[in-house]
Amino acid sequence: SAIFNFQSLLTVILLLICTCAYIRSLAPSLLDRNKTGLLGIFWKCARIGERKSPYVAVCCIVMAFSILFI
């Protein structure tokens, strides 16, 4: 049902990016061996979370504010 609601879809994508970046910080070999294919999506999300971390943090704050107060 998150596919039909744009705010829910953005929340799911943002949580996926944050979760993949956190998992890669704990166990890098877990995501690094699957750089291509369907599981490569998780590696790409982890790379986005690592390289764009200030932007991802700002997006998390904005998303939390919008969920709590709007």
mmCIF file as Biopython writes it, N, C-alpha, C and O atoms, coordinates in Angstrom:
data_model
#
loop_
_atom_site.group_PDB
_atom_site.id
_atom_site.type_symbol
_atom_site.label_atom_id
_atom_site.label_alt_id
_atom_site.label_comp_id
_atom_site.label_asym_id
_atom_site.label_entity_id
_atom_site.label_seq_id
_atom_site.pdbx_PDB_ins_code
_atom_site.Cartn_x
_atom_site.Cartn_y
_atom_site.Cartn_z
_atom_site.occupancy
_atom_site.B_iso_or_equiv
_atom_site.auth_seq_id
_atom_site.auth_asym_id
_atom_site.pdbx_PDB_model_num
ATOM 1   N N  . SER A ? 1  ? 0.817  -1.201  0.000   1.0 0.0 1  A 1 
ATOM 2   C CA . SER A ? 1  ? 0.000  0.000   0.000   1.0 0.0 1  A 1 
ATOM 3   C C  . SER A ? 1  ? 0.858  1.261   0.000   1.0 0.0 1  A 1 
ATOM 4   O O  . SER A ? 1  ? 0.334  2.350   -0.238  1.0 0.0 1  A 1 
ATOM 5   N N  . ALA A ? 2  ? 2.155  1.149   0.259   1.0 0.0 2  A 1 
ATOM 6   C CA . ALA A ? 2  ? 3.026  2.323   0.236   1.0 0.0 2  A 1 
ATOM 7   C C  . ALA A ? 2  ? 3.286  2.802   -1.187  1.0 0.0 2  A 1 
ATOM 8   O O  . ALA A ? 2  ? 3.729  3.933   -1.386  1.0 0.0 2  A 1 
ATOM 9   N N  . ILE A ? 3  ? 3.021  1.968   -2.162  1.0 0.0 3  A 1 
ATOM 10  C CA . ILE A ? 3  ? 3.247  2.356   -3.550  1.0 0.0 3  A 1 
ATOM 11  C C  . ILE A ? 3  ? 2.252  3.423   -3.983  1.0 0.0 3  A 1 
ATOM 12  O O  . ILE A ? 3  ? 2.588  4.283   -4.797  1.0 0.0 3  A 1 
ATOM 13  N N  . PHE A ? 4  ? 1.039  3.382   -3.456  1.0 0.0 4  A 1 
ATOM 14  C CA . PHE A ? 4  ? -0.005 4.295   -3.891  1.0 0.0 4  A 1 
ATOM 15  C C  . PHE A ? 4  ? 0.014  5.621   -3.146  1.0 0.0 4  A 1 
ATOM 16  O O  . PHE A ? 4  ? -0.619 6.578   -3.590  1.0 0.0 4  A 1 
ATOM 17  N N  . ASN A ? 5  ? 0.721  5.701   -2.032  1.0 0.0 5  A 1 
ATOM 18  C CA . ASN A ? 5  ? 0.829  6.938   -1.268  1.0 0.0 5  A 1 
ATOM 19  C C  . ASN A ? 5  ? 2.262  7.442   -1.395  1.0 0.0 5  A 1 
ATOM 20  O O  . ASN A ? 5  ? 3.205  6.759   -0.995  1.0 0.0 5  A 1 
ATOM 21  N N  . PHE A ? 6  ? 2.423  8.658   -1.961  1.0 0.0 6  A 1 
ATOM 22  C CA . PHE A ? 6  ? 3.763  9.148   -2.275  1.0 0.0 6  A 1 
ATOM 23  C C  . PHE A ? 6  ? 4.597  9.365   -1.019  1.0 0.0 6  A 1 
ATOM 24  O O  . PHE A ? 6  ? 5.789  9.057   -1.014  1.0 0.0 6  A 1 
ATOM 25  N N  . GLN A ? 7  ? 3.997  9.887   0.043   1.0 0.0 7  A 1 
ATOM 26  C CA . GLN A ? 7  ? 4.750  10.120  1.277   1.0 0.0 7  A 1 
ATOM 27  C C  . GLN A ? 7  ? 5.201  8.799   1.891   1.0 0.0 7  A 1 
ATOM 28  O O  . GLN A ? 7  ? 6.316  8.713   2.406   1.0 0.0 7  A 1 
ATOM 29  N N  . SER A ? 8  ? 4.376  7.789   1.848   1.0 0.0 8  A 1 
ATOM 30  C CA . SER A ? 8  ? 4.754  6.478   2.374   1.0 0.0 8  A 1 
ATOM 31  C C  . SER A ? 8  ? 5.857  5.844   1.529   1.0 0.0 8  A 1 
ATOM 32  O O  . SER A ? 8  ? 6.752  5.188   2.062   1.0 0.0 8  A 1 
ATOM 33  N N  . LEU A ? 9  ? 5.790  6.039   0.231   1.0 0.0 9  A 1 
ATOM 34  C CA . LEU A ? 9  ? 6.839  5.517   -0.646  1.0 0.0 9  A 1 
ATOM 35  C C  . LEU A ? 9  ? 8.180  6.181   -0.348  1.0 0.0 9  A 1 
ATOM 36  O O  . LEU A ? 9  ? 9.205  5.502   -0.293  1.0 0.0 9  A 1 
ATOM 37  N N  . LEU A ? 10 ? 8.184  7.491   -0.158  1.0 0.0 10 A 1 
ATOM 38  C CA . LEU A ? 10 ? 9.413  8.189   0.195   1.0 0.0 10 A 1 
ATOM 39  C C  . LEU A ? 10 ? 9.954  7.731   1.550   1.0 0.0 10 A 1 
ATOM 40  O O  . LEU A ? 10 ? 11.166 7.614   1.730   1.0 0.0 10 A 1 
ATOM 41  N N  . THR A ? 11 ? 9.063  7.475   2.492   1.0 0.0 11 A 1 
ATOM 42  C CA . THR A ? 11 ? 9.478  6.990   3.801   1.0 0.0 11 A 1 
ATOM 43  C C  . THR A ? 11 ? 10.134 5.616   3.696   1.0 0.0 11 A 1 
ATOM 44  O O  . THR A ? 11 ? 11.163 5.370   4.325   1.0 0.0 11 A 1 
ATOM 45  N N  . VAL A ? 12 ? 9.555  4.738   2.918   1.0 0.0 12 A 1 
ATOM 46  C CA . VAL A ? 12 ? 10.107 3.394   2.744   1.0 0.0 12 A 1 
ATOM 47  C C  . VAL A ? 12 ? 11.474 3.458   2.067   1.0 0.0 12 A 1 
ATOM 48  O O  . VAL A ? 12 ? 12.395 2.751   2.477   1.0 0.0 12 A 1 
ATOM 49  N N  . ILE A ? 13 ? 11.621 4.293   1.039   1.0 0.0 13 A 1 
ATOM 50  C CA . ILE A ? 13 ? 12.904 4.421   0.349   1.0 0.0 13 A 1 
ATOM 51  C C  . ILE A ? 13 ? 13.959 5.000   1.286   1.0 0.0 13 A 1 
ATOM 52  O O  . ILE A ? 13 ? 15.098 4.535   1.299   1.0 0.0 13 A 1 
ATOM 53  N N  . LEU A ? 14 ? 13.594 5.999   2.058   1.0 0.0 14 A 1 
ATOM 54  C CA . LEU A ? 14 ? 14.535 6.607   2.996   1.0 0.0 14 A 1 
ATOM 55  C C  . LEU A ? 14 ? 14.959 5.622   4.083   1.0 0.0 14 A 1 
ATOM 56  O O  . LEU A ? 14 ? 16.135 5.568   4.444   1.0 0.0 14 A 1 
ATOM 57  N N  . LEU A ? 15 ? 14.029 4.855   4.599   1.0 0.0 15 A 1 
ATOM 58  C CA . LEU A ? 15 ? 14.367 3.838   5.591   1.0 0.0 15 A 1 
ATOM 59  C C  . LEU A ? 15 ? 15.235 2.731   4.991   1.0 0.0 15 A 1 
ATOM 60  O O  . LEU A ? 15 ? 16.115 2.203   5.670   1.0 0.0 15 A 1 
ATOM 61  N N  . LEU A ? 16 ? 14.999 2.378   3.732   1.0 0.0 16 A 1 
ATOM 62  C CA . LEU A ? 16 ? 15.825 1.376   3.064   1.0 0.0 16 A 1 
ATOM 63  C C  . LEU A ? 16 ? 17.259 1.865   2.914   1.0 0.0 16 A 1 
ATOM 64  O O  . LEU A ? 16 ? 18.201 1.106   3.143   1.0 0.0 16 A 1 
ATOM 65  N N  . ILE A ? 17 ? 17.429 3.129   2.531   1.0 0.0 17 A 1 
ATOM 66  C CA . ILE A ? 17 ? 18.767 3.698   2.385   1.0 0.0 17 A 1 
ATOM 67  C C  . ILE A ? 17 ? 19.490 3.714   3.728   1.0 0.0 17 A 1 
ATOM 68  O O  . ILE A ? 17 ? 20.650 3.314   3.816   1.0 0.0 17 A 1 
ATOM 69  N N  . CYS A ? 18 ? 18.812 4.170   4.764   1.0 0.0 18 A 1 
ATOM 70  C CA . CYS A ? 18 ? 19.442 4.232   6.093   1.0 0.0 18 A 1 
ATOM 71  C C  . CYS A ? 18 ? 19.778 2.844   6.628   1.0 0.0 18 A 1 
ATOM 72  O O  . CYS A ? 18 ? 20.840 2.647   7.218   1.0 0.0 18 A 1 
ATOM 73  N N  . THR A ? 19 ? 18.887 1.891   6.427   1.0 0.0 19 A 1 
ATOM 74  C CA . THR A ? 19 ? 19.119 0.538   6.917   1.0 0.0 19 A 1 
ATOM 75  C C  . THR A ? 19 ? 20.284 -0.132  6.188   1.0 0.0 19 A 1 
ATOM 76  O O  . THR A ? 19 ? 21.115 -0.789  6.816   1.0 0.0 19 A 1 
ATOM 77  N N  . CYS A ? 20 ? 20.344 0.033   4.876   1.0 0.0 20 A 1 
ATOM 78  C CA . CYS A ? 20 ? 21.438 -0.572  4.104   1.0 0.0 20 A 1 
ATOM 79  C C  . CYS A ? 20 ? 22.783 0.043   4.479   1.0 0.0 20 A 1 
ATOM 80  O O  . CYS A ? 20 ? 23.784 -0.666  4.577   1.0 0.0 20 A 1 
ATOM 81  N N  . ALA A ? 21 ? 22.809 1.361   4.689   1.0 0.0 21 A 1 
ATOM 82  C CA . ALA A ? 21 ? 24.062 2.004   5.090   1.0 0.0 21 A 1 
ATOM 83  C C  . ALA A ? 21 ? 24.503 1.525   6.468   1.0 0.0 21 A 1 
ATOM 84  O O  . ALA A ? 21 ? 25.697 1.346   6.707   1.0 0.0 21 A 1 
ATOM 85  N N  . TYR A ? 22 ? 23.559 1.319   7.371   1.0 0.0 22 A 1 
ATOM 86  C CA . TYR A ? 22 ? 23.896 0.837   8.706   1.0 0.0 22 A 1 
ATOM 87  C C  . TYR A ? 22 ? 24.399 -0.607  8.660   1.0 0.0 22 A 1 
ATOM 88  O O  . TYR A ? 22 ? 25.376 -0.949  9.327   1.0 0.0 22 A 1 
ATOM 89  N N  . ILE A ? 23 ? 23.737 -1.443  7.879   1.0 0.0 23 A 1 
ATOM 90  C CA . ILE A ? 23 ? 24.170 -2.842  7.769   1.0 0.0 23 A 1 
ATOM 91  C C  . ILE A ? 23 ? 25.559 -2.919  7.146   1.0 0.0 23 A 1 
ATOM 92  O O  . ILE A ? 23 ? 26.381 -3.739  7.557   1.0 0.0 23 A 1 
ATOM 93  N N  . ARG A ? 24 ? 25.828 -2.062  6.147   1.0 0.0 24 A 1 
ATOM 94  C CA . ARG A ? 24 ? 27.151 -2.081  5.517   1.0 0.0 24 A 1 
ATOM 95  C C  . ARG A ? 24 ? 28.229 -1.595  6.476   1.0 0.0 24 A 1 
ATOM 96  O O  . ARG A ? 24 ? 29.377 -2.028  6.377   1.0 0.0 24 A 1 
ATOM 97  N N  . SER A ? 25 ? 27.885 -0.701  7.407   1.0 0.0 25 A 1 
ATOM 98  C CA . SER A ? 25 ? 28.890 -0.261  8.379   1.0 0.0 25 A 1 
ATOM 99  C C  . SER A ? 25 ? 29.227 -1.370  9.376   1.0 0.0 25 A 1 
ATOM 100 O O  . SER A ? 25 ? 30.342 -1.422  9.895   1.0 0.0 25 A 1 
ATOM 101 N N  . LEU A ? 26 ? 28.274 -2.246  9.642   1.0 0.0 26 A 1 
ATOM 102 C CA . LEU A ? 26 ? 28.521 -3.358  10.570  1.0 0.0 26 A 1 
ATOM 103 C C  . LEU A ? 26 ? 29.199 -4.539  9.888   1.0 0.0 26 A 1 
ATOM 104 O O  . LEU A ? 26 ? 30.147 -5.113  10.422  1.0 0.0 26 A 1 
ATOM 105 N N  . ALA A ? 27 ? 28.709 -4.898  8.709   1.0 0.0 27 A 1 
ATOM 106 C CA . ALA A ? 27 ? 29.237 -6.066  7.995   1.0 0.0 27 A 1 
ATOM 107 C C  . ALA A ? 27 ? 29.382 -5.718  6.513   1.0 0.0 27 A 1 
ATOM 108 O O  . ALA A ? 27 ? 28.482 -6.011  5.725   1.0 0.0 27 A 1 
ATOM 109 N N  . PRO A ? 28 ? 30.493 -5.101  6.120   1.0 0.0 28 A 1 
ATOM 110 C CA . PRO A ? 28 ? 30.642 -4.680  4.723   1.0 0.0 28 A 1 
ATOM 111 C C  . PRO A ? 28 ? 30.647 -5.831  3.716   1.0 0.0 28 A 1 
ATOM 112 O O  . PRO A ? 28 ? 30.188 -5.667  2.585   1.0 0.0 28 A 1 
ATOM 113 N N  . SER A ? 29 ? 31.146 -6.953  4.105   1.0 0.0 29 A 1 
ATOM 114 C CA . SER A ? 29 ? 31.221 -8.071  3.158   1.0 0.0 29 A 1 
ATOM 115 C C  . SER A ? 29 ? 29.836 -8.612  2.812   1.0 0.0 29 A 1 
ATOM 116 O O  . SER A ? 29 ? 29.666 -9.245  1.769   1.0 0.0 29 A 1 
ATOM 117 N N  . LEU A ? 30 ? 28.869 -8.379  3.651   1.0 0.0 30 A 1 
ATOM 118 C CA . LEU A ? 30 ? 27.517 -8.880  3.409   1.0 0.0 30 A 1 
ATOM 119 C C  . LEU A ? 30 ? 26.900 -8.223  2.174   1.0 0.0 30 A 1 
ATOM 120 O O  . LEU A ? 30 ? 26.241 -8.897  1.383   1.0 0.0 30 A 1 
ATOM 121 N N  . LEU A ? 31 ? 27.105 -6.929  2.003   1.0 0.0 31 A 1 
ATOM 122 C CA . LEU A ? 31 ? 26.522 -6.227  0.858   1.0 0.0 31 A 1 
ATOM 123 C C  . LEU A ? 31 ? 27.485 -6.109  -0.310  1.0 0.0 31 A 1 
ATOM 124 O O  . LEU A ? 31 ? 27.045 -5.955  -1.449  1.0 0.0 31 A 1 
ATOM 125 N N  . ASP A ? 32 ? 28.786 -6.177  -0.061  1.0 0.0 32 A 1 
ATOM 126 C CA . ASP A ? 32 ? 29.755 -5.977  -1.129  1.0 0.0 32 A 1 
ATOM 127 C C  . ASP A ? 32 ? 29.826 -7.132  -2.114  1.0 0.0 32 A 1 
ATOM 128 O O  . ASP A ? 32 ? 30.245 -6.937  -3.255  1.0 0.0 32 A 1 
ATOM 129 N N  . ARG A ? 33 ? 29.433 -8.312  -1.708  1.0 0.0 33 A 1 
ATOM 130 C CA . ARG A ? 33 ? 29.524 -9.443  -2.636  1.0 0.0 33 A 1 
ATOM 131 C C  . ARG A ? 33 ? 28.361 -9.457  -3.635  1.0 0.0 33 A 1 
ATOM 132 O O  . ARG A ? 33 ? 28.411 -10.186 -4.625  1.0 0.0 33 A 1 
ATOM 133 N N  . ASN A ? 34 ? 27.323 -8.666  -3.388  1.0 0.0 34 A 1 
ATOM 134 C CA . ASN A ? 34 ? 26.164 -8.616  -4.291  1.0 0.0 34 A 1 
ATOM 135 C C  . ASN A ? 34 ? 26.045 -7.226  -4.903  1.0 0.0 34 A 1 
ATOM 136 O O  . ASN A ? 34 ? 25.127 -6.476  -4.569  1.0 0.0 34 A 1 
ATOM 137 N N  . LYS A ? 35 ? 26.961 -6.883  -5.790  1.0 0.0 35 A 1 
ATOM 138 C CA . LYS A ? 35 ? 26.939 -5.560  -6.400  1.0 0.0 35 A 1 
ATOM 139 C C  . LYS A ? 35 ? 26.063 -5.486  -7.637  1.0 0.0 35 A 1 
ATOM 140 O O  . LYS A ? 35 ? 25.719 -4.391  -8.082  1.0 0.0 35 A 1 
ATOM 141 N N  . THR A ? 36 ? 25.701 -6.616  -8.195  1.0 0.0 36 A 1 
ATOM 142 C CA . THR A ? 36 ? 24.864 -6.634  -9.389  1.0 0.0 36 A 1 
ATOM 143 C C  . THR A ? 36 ? 23.646 -7.505  -9.127  1.0 0.0 36 A 1 
ATOM 144 O O  . THR A ? 36 ? 23.588 -8.244  -8.144  1.0 0.0 36 A 1 
ATOM 145 N N  . GLY A ? 37 ? 22.692 -7.405  -10.009 1.0 0.0 37 A 1 
ATOM 146 C CA . GLY A ? 37 ? 21.494 -8.209  -9.886  1.0 0.0 37 A 1 
ATOM 147 C C  . GLY A ? 37 ? 20.470 -7.589  -8.955  1.0 0.0 37 A 1 
ATOM 148 O O  . GLY A ? 37 ? 20.530 -6.402  -8.635  1.0 0.0 37 A 1 
ATOM 149 N N  . LEU A ? 38 ? 19.545 -8.405  -8.534  1.0 0.0 38 A 1 
ATOM 150 C CA . LEU A ? 38 ? 18.455 -7.925  -7.686  1.0 0.0 38 A 1 
ATOM 151 C C  . LEU A ? 38 ? 18.950 -7.484  -6.309  1.0 0.0 38 A 1 
ATOM 152 O O  . LEU A ? 38 ? 18.476 -6.484  -5.770  1.0 0.0 38 A 1 
ATOM 153 N N  . LEU A ? 39 ? 19.892 -8.219  -5.744  1.0 0.0 39 A 1 
ATOM 154 C CA . LEU A ? 39 ? 20.433 -7.843  -4.438  1.0 0.0 39 A 1 
ATOM 155 C C  . LEU A ? 39 ? 21.387 -6.654  -4.523  1.0 0.0 39 A 1 
ATOM 156 O O  . LEU A ? 39 ? 21.781 -6.094  -3.501  1.0 0.0 39 A 1 
ATOM 157 N N  . GLY A ? 40 ? 21.754 -6.276  -5.735  1.0 0.0 40 A 1 
ATOM 158 C CA . GLY A ? 40 ? 22.584 -5.094  -5.927  1.0 0.0 40 A 1 
ATOM 159 C C  . GLY A ? 40 ? 21.878 -3.807  -5.559  1.0 0.0 40 A 1 
ATOM 160 O O  . GLY A ? 40 ? 22.527 -2.786  -5.334  1.0 0.0 40 A 1 
ATOM 161 N N  . ILE A ? 41 ? 20.561 -3.843  -5.494  1.0 0.0 41 A 1 
ATOM 162 C CA . ILE A ? 41 ? 19.785 -2.671  -5.069  1.0 0.0 41 A 1 
ATOM 163 C C  . ILE A ? 41 ? 20.169 -2.277  -3.648  1.0 0.0 41 A 1 
ATOM 164 O O  . ILE A ? 41 ? 20.266 -1.090  -3.338  1.0 0.0 41 A 1 
ATOM 165 N N  . PHE A ? 42 ? 20.386 -3.260  -2.789  1.0 0.0 42 A 1 
ATOM 166 C CA . PHE A ? 42 ? 20.751 -2.970  -1.407  1.0 0.0 42 A 1 
ATOM 167 C C  . PHE A ? 42 ? 22.151 -2.357  -1.326  1.0 0.0 42 A 1 
ATOM 168 O O  . PHE A ? 42 ? 22.401 -1.472  -0.508  1.0 0.0 42 A 1 
ATOM 169 N N  . TRP A ? 43 ? 23.064 -2.837  -2.187  1.0 0.0 43 A 1 
ATOM 170 C CA . TRP A ? 43 ? 24.410 -2.258  -2.225  1.0 0.0 43 A 1 
ATOM 171 C C  . TRP A ? 43 ? 24.353 -0.808  -2.710  1.0 0.0 43 A 1 
ATOM 172 O O  . TRP A ? 43 ? 25.049 0.056   -2.177  1.0 0.0 43 A 1 
ATOM 173 N N  . LYS A ? 44 ? 23.528 -0.548  -3.712  1.0 0.0 44 A 1 
ATOM 174 C CA . LYS A ? 44 ? 23.384 0.809   -4.222  1.0 0.0 44 A 1 
ATOM 175 C C  . LYS A ? 44 ? 22.764 1.730   -3.183  1.0 0.0 44 A 1 
ATOM 176 O O  . LYS A ? 44 ? 23.171 2.885   -3.062  1.0 0.0 44 A 1 
ATOM 177 N N  . CYS A ? 45 ? 21.795 1.243   -2.441  1.0 0.0 45 A 1 
ATOM 178 C CA . CYS A ? 45 ? 21.198 2.051   -1.371  1.0 0.0 45 A 1 
ATOM 179 C C  . CYS A ? 45 ? 22.224 2.357   -0.288  1.0 0.0 45 A 1 
ATOM 180 O O  . CYS A ? 45 ? 22.239 3.460   0.259   1.0 0.0 45 A 1 
ATOM 181 N N  . ALA A ? 46 ? 23.070 1.399   0.021   1.0 0.0 46 A 1 
ATOM 182 C CA . ALA A ? 46 ? 24.122 1.633   1.012   1.0 0.0 46 A 1 
ATOM 183 C C  . ALA A ? 46 ? 25.111 2.675   0.525   1.0 0.0 46 A 1 
ATOM 184 O O  . ALA A ? 46 ? 25.560 3.512   1.308   1.0 0.0 46 A 1 
ATOM 185 N N  . ARG A ? 47 ? 25.459 2.638   -0.761  1.0 0.0 47 A 1 
ATOM 186 C CA . ARG A ? 47 ? 26.369 3.642   -1.324  1.0 0.0 47 A 1 
ATOM 187 C C  . ARG A ? 47 ? 25.754 5.035   -1.290  1.0 0.0 47 A 1 
ATOM 188 O O  . ARG A ? 47 ? 26.444 6.014   -1.005  1.0 0.0 47 A 1 
ATOM 189 N N  . ILE A ? 48 ? 24.468 5.126   -1.578  1.0 0.0 48 A 1 
ATOM 190 C CA . ILE A ? 48 ? 23.789 6.416   -1.493  1.0 0.0 48 A 1 
ATOM 191 C C  . ILE A ? 48 ? 23.806 6.917   -0.057  1.0 0.0 48 A 1 
ATOM 192 O O  . ILE A ? 48 ? 24.053 8.099   0.184   1.0 0.0 48 A 1 
ATOM 193 N N  . GLY A ? 49 ? 23.546 6.035   0.894   1.0 0.0 49 A 1 
ATOM 194 C CA . GLY A ? 49 ? 23.551 6.416   2.298   1.0 0.0 49 A 1 
ATOM 195 C C  . GLY A ? 49 ? 24.914 6.855   2.792   1.0 0.0 49 A 1 
ATOM 196 O O  . GLY A ? 49 ? 25.011 7.719   3.664   1.0 0.0 49 A 1 
ATOM 197 N N  . GLU A ? 50 ? 25.965 6.270   2.247   1.0 0.0 50 A 1 
ATOM 198 C CA . GLU A ? 50 ? 27.323 6.641   2.670   1.0 0.0 50 A 1 
ATOM 199 C C  . GLU A ? 50 ? 27.787 7.936   2.017   1.0 0.0 50 A 1 
ATOM 200 O O  . GLU A ? 50 ? 28.333 8.811   2.689   1.0 0.0 50 A 1 
ATOM 201 N N  . ARG A ? 51 ? 27.577 8.060   0.741   1.0 0.0 51 A 1 
ATOM 202 C CA . ARG A ? 51 ? 28.109 9.212   0.009   1.0 0.0 51 A 1 
ATOM 203 C C  . ARG A ? 51 ? 27.277 10.464  0.194   1.0 0.0 51 A 1 
ATOM 204 O O  . ARG A ? 51 ? 27.823 11.567  0.191   1.0 0.0 51 A 1 
ATOM 205 N N  . LYS A ? 52 ? 26.005 10.328  0.350   1.0 0.0 52 A 1 
ATOM 206 C CA . LYS A ? 52 ? 25.116 11.479  0.494   1.0 0.0 52 A 1 
ATOM 207 C C  . LYS A ? 52 ? 24.571 11.573  1.912   1.0 0.0 52 A 1 
ATOM 208 O O  . LYS A ? 52 ? 23.425 11.981  2.103   1.0 0.0 52 A 1 
ATOM 209 N N  . SER A ? 53 ? 25.361 11.209  2.899   1.0 0.0 53 A 1 
ATOM 210 C CA . SER A ? 53 ? 24.871 11.132  4.268   1.0 0.0 53 A 1 
ATOM 211 C C  . SER A ? 53 ? 24.339 12.453  4.824   1.0 0.0 53 A 1 
ATOM 212 O O  . SER A ? 53 ? 23.343 12.416  5.547   1.0 0.0 53 A 1 
ATOM 213 N N  . PRO A ? 54 ? 24.934 13.627  4.539   1.0 0.0 54 A 1 
ATOM 214 C CA . PRO A ? 54 ? 24.313 14.858  5.053   1.0 0.0 54 A 1 
ATOM 215 C C  . PRO A ? 54 ? 22.926 15.100  4.446   1.0 0.0 54 A 1 
ATOM 216 O O  . PRO A ? 54 ? 22.011 15.545  5.139   1.0 0.0 54 A 1 
ATOM 217 N N  . TYR A ? 55 ? 22.776 14.806  3.158   1.0 0.0 55 A 1 
ATOM 218 C CA . TYR A ? 55 ? 21.480 14.986  2.513   1.0 0.0 55 A 1 
ATOM 219 C C  . TYR A ? 55 ? 20.457 13.976  3.015   1.0 0.0 55 A 1 
ATOM 220 O O  . TYR A ? 55 ? 19.283 14.305  3.187   1.0 0.0 55 A 1 
ATOM 221 N N  . VAL A ? 56 ? 20.899 12.767  3.245   1.0 0.0 56 A 1 
ATOM 222 C CA . VAL A ? 56 ? 20.005 11.740  3.776   1.0 0.0 56 A 1 
ATOM 223 C C  . VAL A ? 56 ? 19.571 12.114  5.196   1.0 0.0 56 A 1 
ATOM 224 O O  . VAL A ? 56 ? 18.414 11.910  5.563   1.0 0.0 56 A 1 
ATOM 225 N N  . ALA A ? 57 ? 20.481 12.653  5.987   1.0 0.0 57 A 1 
ATOM 226 C CA . ALA A ? 57 ? 20.133 13.073  7.347   1.0 0.0 57 A 1 
ATOM 227 C C  . ALA A ? 57 ? 19.113 14.206  7.327   1.0 0.0 57 A 1 
ATOM 228 O O  . ALA A ? 57 ? 18.173 14.209  8.122   1.0 0.0 57 A 1 
ATOM 229 N N  . VAL A ? 58 ? 19.290 15.158  6.433   1.0 0.0 58 A 1 
ATOM 230 C CA . VAL A ? 58 ? 18.325 16.251  6.315   1.0 0.0 58 A 1 
ATOM 231 C C  . VAL A ? 58 ? 16.973 15.719  5.868   1.0 0.0 58 A 1 
ATOM 232 O O  . VAL A ? 58 ? 15.936 16.154  6.369   1.0 0.0 58 A 1 
ATOM 233 N N  . CYS A ? 59 ? 16.978 14.783  4.931   1.0 0.0 59 A 1 
ATOM 234 C CA . CYS A ? 59 ? 15.724 14.169  4.485   1.0 0.0 59 A 1 
ATOM 235 C C  . CYS A ? 59 ? 15.030 13.418  5.617   1.0 0.0 59 A 1 
ATOM 236 O O  . CYS A ? 59 ? 13.803 13.442  5.716   1.0 0.0 59 A 1 
ATOM 237 N N  . CYS A ? 60 ? 15.809 12.748  6.474   1.0 0.0 60 A 1 
ATOM 238 C CA . CYS A ? 60 ? 15.233 12.047  7.626   1.0 0.0 60 A 1 
ATOM 239 C C  . CYS A ? 60 ? 14.575 13.033  8.590   1.0 0.0 60 A 1 
ATOM 240 O O  . CYS A ? 60 ? 13.491 12.771  9.112   1.0 0.0 60 A 1 
ATOM 241 N N  . ILE A ? 61 ? 15.226 14.152  8.820   1.0 0.0 61 A 1 
ATOM 242 C CA . ILE A ? 61 ? 14.670 15.156  9.725   1.0 0.0 61 A 1 
ATOM 243 C C  . ILE A ? 61 ? 13.396 15.759  9.143   1.0 0.0 61 A 1 
ATOM 244 O O  . ILE A ? 61 ? 12.402 15.920  9.851   1.0 0.0 61 A 1 
ATOM 245 N N  . VAL A ? 62 ? 13.424 16.090  7.865   1.0 0.0 62 A 1 
ATOM 246 C CA . VAL A ? 62 ? 12.234 16.652  7.213   1.0 0.0 62 A 1 
ATOM 247 C C  . VAL A ? 62 ? 11.099 15.642  7.209   1.0 0.0 62 A 1 
ATOM 248 O O  . VAL A ? 62 ? 9.948  16.003  7.453   1.0 0.0 62 A 1 
ATOM 249 N N  . MET A ? 63 ? 11.412 14.382  6.935   1.0 0.0 63 A 1 
ATOM 250 C CA . MET A ? 63 ? 10.388 13.353  6.916   1.0 0.0 63 A 1 
ATOM 251 C C  . MET A ? 63 ? 9.782  13.137  8.303   1.0 0.0 63 A 1 
ATOM 252 O O  . MET A ? 63 ? 8.571  12.966  8.439   1.0 0.0 63 A 1 
ATOM 253 N N  . ALA A ? 64 ? 10.633 13.148  9.331   1.0 0.0 64 A 1 
ATOM 254 C CA . ALA A ? 64 ? 10.122 13.004  10.689  1.0 0.0 64 A 1 
ATOM 255 C C  . ALA A ? 64 ? 9.230  14.179  11.066  1.0 0.0 64 A 1 
ATOM 256 O O  . ALA A ? 64 ? 8.186  13.991  11.691  1.0 0.0 64 A 1 
ATOM 257 N N  . PHE A ? 65 ? 9.634  15.386  10.693  1.0 0.0 65 A 1 
ATOM 258 C CA . PHE A ? 65 ? 8.829  16.569  10.975  1.0 0.0 65 A 1 
ATOM 259 C C  . PHE A ? 65 ? 7.474  16.490  10.268  1.0 0.0 65 A 1 
ATOM 260 O O  . PHE A ? 65 ? 6.438  16.803  10.855  1.0 0.0 65 A 1 
ATOM 261 N N  . SER A ? 66 ? 7.497  16.067  8.996   1.0 0.0 66 A 1 
ATOM 262 C CA . SER A ? 66 ? 6.234  15.995  8.251   1.0 0.0 66 A 1 
ATOM 263 C C  . SER A ? 66 ? 5.314  14.904  8.787   1.0 0.0 66 A 1 
ATOM 264 O O  . SER A ? 66 ? 4.094  15.067  8.796   1.0 0.0 66 A 1 
ATOM 265 N N  . ILE A ? 67 ? 5.894  13.795  9.233   1.0 0.0 67 A 1 
ATOM 266 C CA . ILE A ? 67 ? 5.052  12.729  9.782   1.0 0.0 67 A 1 
ATOM 267 C C  . ILE A ? 67 ? 4.454  13.133  11.130  1.0 0.0 67 A 1 
ATOM 268 O O  . ILE A ? 67 ? 3.289  12.852  11.409  1.0 0.0 67 A 1 
ATOM 269 N N  . LEU A ? 68 ? 5.258  13.790  11.956  1.0 0.0 68 A 1 
ATOM 270 C CA . LEU A ? 68 ? 4.787  14.147  13.291  1.0 0.0 68 A 1 
ATOM 271 C C  . LEU A ? 68 ? 3.818  15.331  13.309  1.0 0.0 68 A 1 
ATOM 272 O O  . LEU A ? 68 ? 2.858  15.336  14.079  1.0 0.0 68 A 1 
ATOM 273 N N  . PHE A ? 69 ? 4.063  16.317  12.475  1.0 0.0 69 A 1 
ATOM 274 C CA . PHE A ? 69 ? 3.315  17.566  12.627  1.0 0.0 69 A 1 
ATOM 275 C C  . PHE A ? 69 ? 2.389  17.899  11.468  1.0 0.0 69 A 1 
ATOM 276 O O  . PHE A ? 69 ? 1.575  18.815  11.584  1.0 0.0 69 A 1 
ATOM 277 N N  . ILE A ? 70 ? 2.486  17.193  10.371  1.0 0.0 70 A 1 
ATOM 278 C CA . ILE A ? 70 ? 1.590  17.516  9.235   1.0 0.0 70 A 1 
ATOM 279 C C  . ILE A ? 70 ? 0.599  16.395  9.011   1.0 0.0 70 A 1 
ATOM 280 O O  . ILE A ? 70 ? -0.233 16.479  8.107   1.0 0.0 70 A 1 
#
